[in-house]
Amino acid sequence: MPLDQAWAVGNGAENSVEGARLSLYASTKGGRGVIQPEDMRVTALPTPGGFVRILSGACASPNDYLGENGGSQSYSGREISSTDFPVAPTGSSGAQVKHLIWAVHDEQYEAGIPTNPATDLRTSYEWVSTLEGITYPHVYLTTLTQPANTATITNAMLMDIRELADPKTDIATFSRPRIMEDNDLRHNYVNSRHNGANGGWYGEMFPGGSGSPNSAEIYIRPWATHMSIRADWVGVKCESGKNSHGLYWMEFGDEYRDHGWPKGRQFEYATQQFAFDTTGTQGNYRTSWPLIDQVTVPKKLRGKTIRFGFKAGLSDEADTNGVYMDHKSGLGIQIIFAQKAIDENTL
């Protein structure tokens, strides 16, 4: 096969359409999906009816005419404002599940020449019964589960199946082995309750104490819509003969309040809570507390350096002063930032 012209050479050189599609394929890494997390979201009409509304945005698809890797070529499309696309009503024969896609039909690979080749659209929205085996360029938008005898489409019937064509990811880490200067045990016991009068998220920064490191400052990527958080309290010391039990978690935000956020939190947002429970037997021992959770990134925090606080609190009936962290303990956090398709329910 001869070489194709390099894309895009000037001075009147002829540039092939395949070269343009190659450039798009390279820029999106051959991905299929929307370009930005908010793009081409599908909703019911403000007053529900027999249409769905596709909102503005852009997308890209590999060239499915040429097989799995699309010949290293891709197509792109754009919804300029919004389109209300019709949905056929169901009858008494039963419910239907169907999928809405953005599609390309290119006469280079399919039969038929447009009436006006310069202006006629080669893109469309289509309902399909399956997402398997589609042999032309396409992007998934939504799945509709439509009950029998239904002509009016509501948001409850729609499931977002958009993906990003080229999602971004990144990692941030923080680690703090504790040292001899941290070893004043009077400040390191967990005493605060997380339930009862204090509220379910009260607790305290753990390890505690004046000047004791118990939080991390981390820059939130401007494009991040989700975070996978892994945090560890390493080498937590458990006191002999004390049955201390309760919860531990991470809180994060751009504004500290002294237990002034709802239910006693010190930062506005939090991960799930996890449980710890010492044996109460004689003899000191050590353990570690792992935490893992995936959370959405509130829009107000994107592009900011915020604090992540290590929190713990006792159950009402638990022994106090039963767990602490000394100079043989440590803290760590790893955050994987991810970019995913989002809707109006994502902060």
C-alpha positions in Angstrom: 0.0 0.0 0.0 1.3 3.5 -0.8 1.8 6.2 1.8 -1.1 8.5 2.5 -0.5 12.2 2.6 0.6 13.5 6.0 -2.3 15.3 7.8 -2.4 18.2 7.3 0.1 19.5 4.7 -0.4 23.0 3.4 0.3 24.9 0.2 -2.6 23.3 -1.7 -1.8 19.7 -0.9 -4.8 17.3 -1.0 -5.5 15.9 2.4 -7.5 12.7 2.6 -10.6 12.3 4.7 -9.0 9.2 6.2 -6.1 11.4 7.4 -8.7 13.7 9.2 -10.3 10.6 10.8 -6.8 9.4 11.8 -6.1 12.7 13.6 -9.4 12.5 15.5 -8.7 8.8 16.4 -5.3 9.7 17.8 -6.6 12.7 19.8 -9.3 10.6 21.5 -7.2 7.5 21.8 -9.8 5.6 19.8 -12.4 6.1 22.5 -16.1 6.0 22.1 -18.3 8.5 24.0 -19.0 12.1 24.8 -16.2 14.6 25.1 -17.1 16.4 28.3 -19.0 14.9 31.3 -22.1 17.0 30.8 -22.3 16.4 27.0 -25.4 15.0 25.2 -27.3 14.1 28.4 -30.8 12.7 27.7 -33.8 13.7 29.8 -37.5 13.6 29.7 -39.2 16.8 28.5 -39.9 19.5 31.2 -43.6 18.5 30.8 -43.3 14.8 30.1 -44.6 13.6 26.7 -43.7 11.3 23.8 -40.2 12.6 23.3 -36.8 12.6 25.0 -34.6 15.6 25.0 -30.9 15.3 24.0 -28.9 18.3 25.4 -26.0 20.1 23.7 -22.5 18.6 23.5 -20.1 16.6 21.4 -19.1 13.0 20.9 -16.7 10.7 19.0 -16.8 7.1 17.8 -14.2 4.8 16.1 -14.9 3.8 12.6 -16.9 0.6 13.2 -17.2 -0.1 9.5 -13.5 -1.2 9.6 -13.7 -3.5 12.6 -12.5 -3.5 16.2 -9.9 -0.7 15.9 -11.7 1.3 13.3 -8.7 1.3 11.0 -7.3 3.9 13.4 -10.0 6.3 12.3 -12.8 8.1 14.2 -15.9 10.2 13.6 -17.1 13.1 15.7 -20.5 14.8 16.1 -22.1 17.7 17.9 -25.5 18.6 19.2 -25.6 22.3 18.8 -28.5 23.2 21.1 -30.9 20.4 21.9 -33.1 17.9 20.0 -36.4 16.5 21.1 -36.5 12.9 19.7 -39.7 10.9 19.4 -40.5 7.7 21.3 -43.0 5.3 19.9 -45.7 4.4 22.5 -45.9 0.8 23.8 -49.1 -1.2 23.5 -50.8 -3.8 25.6 -48.4 -6.5 24.5 -45.8 -5.5 27.1 -42.9 -3.3 28.2 -40.0 -2.5 26.0 -36.3 -1.9 26.7 -34.5 0.1 24.0 -31.4 2.2 23.7 -30.8 5.6 22.1 -27.6 6.1 20.2 -25.9 8.8 18.1 -25.1 7.2 14.7 -23.1 7.9 11.6 -24.0 6.6 8.1 -21.2 7.3 5.7 -21.8 6.6 2.0 -18.1 5.8 1.7 -19.0 2.4 3.3 -22.8 2.2 2.9 -25.0 2.3 -0.2 -26.7 5.5 -1.2 -25.6 9.0 -2.1 -27.2 12.0 -0.3 -29.3 14.3 -2.4 -27.1 17.2 -1.4 -23.7 15.7 -0.5 -22.3 19.0 0.7 -25.0 19.7 3.3 -27.1 16.6 4.0 -26.5 15.1 7.5 -24.8 11.8 7.9 -25.6 11.7 11.6 -28.8 10.8 13.4 -30.3 9.6 16.7 -31.7 6.1 16.6 -33.5 3.7 18.9 -32.0 0.2 18.8 -33.0 -3.0 20.6 -29.5 -4.1 21.5 -26.1 -2.5 21.9 -24.3 -5.6 20.5 -23.2 -6.0 16.9 -23.7 -2.4 15.6 -21.5 -2.2 12.5 -21.5 1.6 11.9 -20.0 4.4 14.1 -22.1 5.1 17.2 -22.2 6.5 20.7 -24.4 5.2 23.5 -26.6 7.8 25.2 -29.4 6.3 27.3 -31.5 3.1 27.9 -35.2 3.5 28.1 -37.3 1.0 30.1 -40.8 1.8 28.8 -43.9 0.1 30.5 -46.7 -1.4 28.5 -49.4 1.0 27.3 -47.1 4.0 27.8 -46.7 7.1 25.6 -45.4 9.5 28.2 -41.7 9.3 29.0 -40.4 10.3 32.4 -36.9 10.5 33.8 -37.5 7.5 36.0 -37.6 5.4 32.8 -34.2 6.6 31.6 -30.8 5.2 32.5 -27.7 7.2 31.5 -25.2 5.0 29.6 -22.9 7.7 28.3 -19.2 7.2 28.7 -16.4 9.6 28.0 -14.4 9.1 24.8 -11.1 10.1 26.5 -11.6 10.3 30.3 -8.8 11.7 32.5 -7.3 10.1 35.6 -4.7 11.2 38.1 -3.4 10.2 41.5 -2.5 12.2 44.7 -0.9 10.7 47.8 -0.1 11.7 51.3 1.9 9.8 53.9 2.9 10.7 57.5 4.8 8.3 59.6 4.6 9.5 63.2 7.9 10.4 65.0 9.0 10.8 68.6 7.8 14.4 68.7 4.3 13.1 68.1 4.4 10.7 71.1 2.5 12.6 73.8 -0.2 10.0 74.5 -2.3 12.4 76.5 -3.4 13.9 73.1 -3.8 10.7 71.1 -6.6 8.9 72.7 -10.0 8.7 71.0 -12.6 10.1 73.5 -15.3 11.8 71.5 -18.6 10.0 70.8 -20.0 9.7 67.3 -23.6 9.1 68.4 -26.0 10.0 71.2 -26.1 13.7 72.0 -23.1 14.6 69.8 -24.5 13.3 66.5 -23.6 10.5 64.1 -20.6 12.3 62.5 -19.2 14.1 65.6 -16.1 12.1 66.7 -12.7 13.9 66.6 -9.7 14.2 64.4 -7.6 11.1 65.1 -4.9 11.1 66.1 -5.7 14.2 68.1 -3.6 16.7 70.0 -2.3 20.2 69.5 -0.2 20.2 66.4 -0.5 16.5 65.8 -0.7 15.7 62.0 -4.2 14.5 61.3 -5.1 16.0 58.0 -3.8 16.4 54.4 -4.0 19.2 52.0 -4.6 17.9 48.4 -5.3 19.7 45.2 -8.5 18.6 43.4 -8.1 18.4 39.7 -10.4 20.9 37.9 -11.8 18.1 35.6 -12.4 15.5 38.3 -15.9 14.4 38.8 -15.2 11.4 41.1 -12.6 10.4 43.7 -11.6 6.9 44.8 -10.2 7.4 48.3 -8.0 4.9 50.1 -6.9 5.9 53.6 -5.0 4.0 56.3 -4.4 4.5 60.0 -1.3 2.2 60.4 -0.2 0.7 63.7 -3.1 1.8 65.9 -2.3 0.8 69.5 -5.0 -0.9 71.5 -4.9 -0.6 75.3 -4.9 -3.7 77.5 -8.3 -4.5 79.1 -10.3 -1.8 77.3 -13.2 -2.6 74.9 -13.2 0.5 72.6 -15.4 0.4 69.6 -16.8 2.9 67.2 -16.4 4.3 63.7 -13.7 5.9 61.6 -13.9 7.9 58.4 -12.5 10.8 56.3 -14.0 14.2 56.0 -13.1 16.8 53.4 -13.9 20.3 52.3 -12.6 23.8 51.9 -14.1 25.2 55.1 -13.4 23.9 58.7 -16.1 24.3 61.3 -15.7 23.2 64.9 -18.3 20.5 64.7 -20.5 23.0 62.9 -21.5 21.0 59.8 -24.6 18.8 60.0 -24.5 16.0 62.6 -21.3 17.3 64.1 -19.0 17.0 61.1 -15.9 19.3 61.0 -15.8 19.4 57.2 -18.7 19.6 54.8 -18.3 16.2 53.0 -17.4 12.7 54.2 -16.7 9.2 53.1 -18.7 6.2 54.4 -18.0 5.2 58.0 -16.2 2.0 58.9 -16.1 0.2 62.3 -13.3 -0.6 64.7 -13.7 -2.9 67.8 -10.9 -3.8 70.2 -10.9 -7.2 72.0 -10.9 -5.9 75.6 -8.5 -8.6 76.6 -5.3 -8.2 78.6 -2.2 -7.1 76.8 -1.6 -4.3 74.4 -1.6 -5.0 70.7 -1.6 -3.1 67.4 -3.9 -3.1 64.4 -4.5 -1.0 61.3 -7.7 0.6 59.9 -8.1 0.6 56.1 -10.8 2.8 54.4 -11.9 2.7 50.8 -14.7 4.6 49.2 -15.7 6.3 45.9 -17.3 9.7 46.1 -18.4 12.4 43.7 -16.4 15.6 43.6 -18.6 18.6 44.4 -18.3 21.2 41.8 -17.4 23.9 44.3 -14.2 21.9 45.3 -12.8 21.4 41.8 -9.6 23.2 41.1 -9.0 24.0 44.8 -6.6 22.7 47.4 -8.8 21.3 50.2 -8.2 19.4 53.5 -8.9 15.8 54.1 -9.3 15.1 57.8 -8.8 11.7 59.5 -11.7 11.2 61.9 -12.8 8.6 64.5 -15.4 8.4 67.3 -16.5 6.0 70.0 -19.9 4.4 70.4 -21.7 5.6 73.5 -21.1 2.5 75.6 -17.4 2.0 74.6 -14.4 2.3 76.9 -12.5 5.6 76.5 -8.8 5.8 76.0 -8.7 2.4 74.4 -7.0 3.2 71.1 -4.2 5.7 70.3 -1.3 6.3 67.8 2.3 6.8 68.9 5.6 7.2 67.3 5.4 3.8 65.7 2.1 4.6 63.9 1.3 6.5 60.7 -1.3 7.9 58.4 -1.6 7.6 54.6 -4.1 8.5 51.9 -4.2 7.8 48.1 -6.8 9.5 45.9 -7.5 8.5 42.3 -9.2 11.3 40.4 -11.5 10.2 37.6 -13.6 12.0 35.0 -16.9 10.4 34.2 -20.2 11.3 32.5 -22.4 13.2 35.0 -26.0 14.5 35.2 -27.8 17.1 37.2 -27.8 14.9 40.3 -24.0 15.1 40.5 -22.8 18.0 42.6 
